[in-house]
Amino acid sequence: MPSEATMEPLLQVCRLSSHYGPVQAIQQADLIIHAGERVAIVGGNGAGKTTLLHTLSGLHPASGGTIRFAGQDITRWPPHRIVAAGVCHVPEGRQVFAPLSVADNLQLGAYRQQRDRVWLRQELERVYTLFPILAERRQQLAGTLSGGQQQMLAIGRALLGRPRLLLLDEPSMGLAPLLVEEIFRVIVQLNDQGVTILLVEQNARAALGIAHRGYILETGRIAKTAPAAELLADDDVRRAYLGY
């Protein structure tokens, strides 16, 4: 990766706040992500990780601060416009369209690209190459897939939105260790292919193990940021999030 000093941030968040009624879920959070990075946000239950991603993708309104993506202020943009700019969100819990087939779920991810049939065919093949089990089950109803297969489908659906920045919310949740390894291998592969990654995870060891940098989120505040290797070696982080 180029040094950060030579790069303009792809995503710059400044003093971001977000509320649920009177409760402040995000409190003046600052973060920067450069193109090509893998960045992890780790924290315990209730830290505000999901709310932060929802605010970045326009699913929940910001109550203060700014979000800039690729030089544009997107703080008040609606979700569909944020997706069009290149920010795609894989939500917690997969949220696939259960009554629809695997192929139909993927097609819905490409709703903005339907006229570009050549690109769509190429990208569908790319997803099926990344996740061969989806190719085998392309006509199967999404709701009948295993949790790991649904996670693969949710990531594939997001890729068909042509992301420059991929927001991933707890992709390892509820998965067996071998499936976690597979999902994280694909995340690294996508990043190597040019997709910038912002990964929210309660599995701090796995997330920081693949990240370039990390942020610790505690009760809506950014408590610490450092290169991922430094966070993994930090005694306080290890005791609080790594279990040793």
C-alpha positions in Angstrom: 0.0 0.0 0.0 1.1 3.6 -0.6 2.0 5.6 2.5 -1.0 7.4 4.1 0.9 10.7 3.7 0.6 10.4 -0.1 -3.1 9.5 -0.2 -6.3 11.6 0.1 -8.7 9.8 2.4 -11.4 7.8 0.7 -13.6 8.1 3.8 -13.2 10.8 6.3 -15.6 11.0 9.3 -15.3 14.0 11.6 -17.0 14.4 15.0 -19.9 12.1 13.9 -22.8 11.8 16.3 -25.9 9.7 16.1 -28.9 9.3 18.4 -31.9 7.0 19.1 -34.3 9.5 20.7 -32.5 10.9 23.7 -29.8 8.2 23.7 -26.5 9.2 22.0 -25.3 6.0 20.3 -22.3 7.5 18.5 -20.4 10.3 20.2 -18.2 12.6 18.1 -16.4 9.8 16.3 -13.5 10.5 14.0 -12.1 8.0 11.5 -10.2 8.0 8.3 -9.9 5.2 5.7 -7.6 5.4 2.7 -8.2 3.6 -0.6 -6.9 0.1 -0.5 -7.0 -0.3 3.3 -8.5 -3.0 5.4 -9.7 -1.3 8.6 -11.4 -3.0 11.6 -13.6 -1.5 14.2 -13.9 -3.7 17.3 -15.8 -3.4 20.5 -18.2 -5.2 22.8 -22.0 -5.6 22.6 -23.7 -2.2 22.7 -20.6 -0.3 21.7 -22.3 1.3 18.7 -20.6 -0.6 15.9 -23.8 -1.4 13.9 -25.1 2.1 14.5 -21.9 3.6 13.1 -22.2 1.5 9.9 -25.9 2.4 9.6 -25.0 6.1 9.9 -22.2 5.8 7.3 -24.6 4.1 4.8 -27.5 6.5 5.4 -29.7 3.9 7.1 -29.7 6.0 10.3 -29.4 9.8 10.3 -26.4 11.6 11.7 -27.2 14.1 14.4 -23.9 15.9 14.1 -20.6 15.9 12.4 -19.7 15.1 8.7 -19.1 12.1 6.5 -17.0 12.7 3.4 -16.6 10.0 0.8 -14.2 10.5 -2.2 -14.2 14.2 -1.5 -18.0 14.6 -1.3 -20.0 15.4 1.8 -22.5 12.5 2.0 -23.7 13.1 5.5 -27.3 13.8 4.5 -27.5 11.6 1.4 -30.2 8.9 1.2 -29.0 5.3 1.1 -29.6 4.7 -2.6 -27.4 7.7 -3.5 -24.6 6.5 -1.1 -24.7 3.1 -2.8 -24.5 4.8 -6.2 -21.4 6.6 -5.0 -19.7 3.3 -4.2 -20.4 2.5 -0.6 -22.0 -0.9 -0.2 -23.2 -2.4 3.2 -23.4 -6.0 4.1 -25.6 -5.9 7.2 -25.5 -7.8 10.4 -27.6 -11.0 10.2 -27.1 -11.3 6.4 -30.7 -10.1 5.6 -31.0 -12.0 2.3 -34.3 -12.2 0.6 -35.4 -15.6 1.9 -38.2 -16.4 -0.6 -36.0 -15.6 -3.6 -33.4 -17.8 -5.2 -29.6 -17.2 -4.9 -29.6 -15.9 -8.4 -32.4 -13.5 -7.8 -30.8 -12.1 -4.7 -27.6 -11.4 -6.7 -29.6 -9.8 -9.5 -31.2 -7.5 -6.9 -27.7 -6.4 -5.8 -27.1 -5.3 -9.4 -30.3 -3.3 -9.8 -28.4 -0.2 -10.9 -26.4 -2.2 -13.5 -29.1 -4.2 -15.2 -28.6 -2.5 -18.6 -24.9 -3.4 -18.7 -25.4 -7.1 -19.5 -21.8 -7.8 -20.3 -20.6 -6.4 -17.0 -23.4 -8.2 -15.1 -22.5 -11.5 -16.6 -18.9 -11.1 -15.8 -19.5 -10.0 -12.2 -22.0 -12.8 -11.6 -19.2 -15.2 -12.7 -16.8 -13.5 -10.4 -19.1 -14.0 -7.4 -19.7 -17.6 -8.4 -15.9 -18.1 -8.6 -15.4 -16.5 -5.2 -18.2 -18.7 -3.7 -18.5 -21.9 -5.7 -21.3 -23.2 -3.4 -23.5 -20.3 -4.6 -23.0 -21.4 -8.2 -24.1 -24.9 -7.3 -27.1 -23.6 -5.5 -28.1 -20.6 -7.7 -31.7 -21.8 -8.0 -32.1 -22.7 -4.3 -34.2 -20.4 -2.1 -31.9 -18.1 -0.1 -33.8 -18.9 3.1 -32.9 -22.6 2.9 -29.1 -21.9 2.8 -26.9 -22.4 5.9 -25.7 -19.3 7.8 -22.3 -19.4 6.1 -23.8 -19.7 2.7 -26.2 -16.8 3.4 -23.2 -14.7 4.5 -21.5 -15.5 1.2 -24.6 -14.5 -0.6 -24.9 -11.2 1.2 -21.3 -10.4 0.3 -21.8 -11.4 -3.3 -25.0 -9.3 -3.5 -23.0 -6.2 -2.2 -20.3 -6.8 -4.8 -22.8 -6.4 -7.5 -23.3 -2.8 -6.4 -19.8 -2.0 -7.6 -18.4 -1.0 -4.2 -15.3 1.2 -3.8 -15.8 0.8 0.0 -17.4 -2.3 1.4 -18.9 -2.1 4.9 -19.1 -5.5 6.6 -21.1 -5.8 9.9 -20.2 -8.9 12.0 -19.6 -11.3 9.0 -18.4 -14.0 11.4 -21.5 -14.0 13.6 -22.8 -17.5 14.3 -20.4 -19.2 11.9 -18.2 -22.3 12.6 -14.4 -21.6 12.8 -13.7 -23.0 9.3 -16.4 -20.9 7.7 -15.0 -17.8 9.5 -11.6 -18.5 8.0 -13.1 -18.8 4.6 -15.1 -15.6 4.9 -12.0 -13.7 6.1 -9.9 -15.2 3.3 -12.4 -13.8 0.8 -12.4 -10.4 2.5 -8.6 -10.2 2.1 -8.9 -11.4 -1.6 -11.5 -8.7 -2.4 -9.2 -6.1 -0.8 -6.3 -7.3 -2.8 -8.5 -6.9 -5.9 -9.0 -3.2 -5.1 -12.1 -3.0 -2.8 -11.5 -1.0 0.4 -12.8 -2.7 3.5 -14.3 -1.4 6.7 -15.0 -4.4 8.9 -17.0 -4.2 12.2 -16.5 -7.3 14.3 -16.9 -8.6 17.9 -14.3 -11.3 17.0 -11.4 -8.9 17.6 -8.7 -11.4 17.1 -9.9 -12.4 13.6 -10.6 -8.9 12.5 -7.4 -7.4 13.7 -5.6 -10.4 12.3 -6.4 -9.3 8.7 -6.7 -5.5 9.2 -4.0 -2.9 8.4 -5.4 -0.6 11.1 -8.0 -0.8 13.8 -10.3 1.3 15.9 -11.6 0.4 19.4 -15.1 1.6 19.9 -16.4 1.9 23.5 -19.9 3.2 24.3 -20.1 5.2 21.1 -16.7 6.7 21.4 -13.4 6.0 19.6 -11.2 4.9 22.5 -8.1 4.0 20.6 -6.7 3.7 17.1 -3.4 2.1 15.9 -2.0 -0.3 13.4 -3.7 -3.6 13.9 -0.5 -5.4 15.0 0.0 -2.8 17.7 -3.6 -3.3 19.0 -3.1 -7.1 19.0 0.0 -6.6 21.2 -1.6 -4.0 23.5 -2.2 -5.5 27.0 -5.4 -3.5 27.6 -6.9 -4.6 24.2 -5.8 -8.2 24.8 -7.5 -8.3 28.2 -10.7 -6.5 27.1 -11.3 -8.1 23.7 -8.9 -11.0 23.1 -9.5 -13.0 26.3 -5.9 -13.3 27.4 
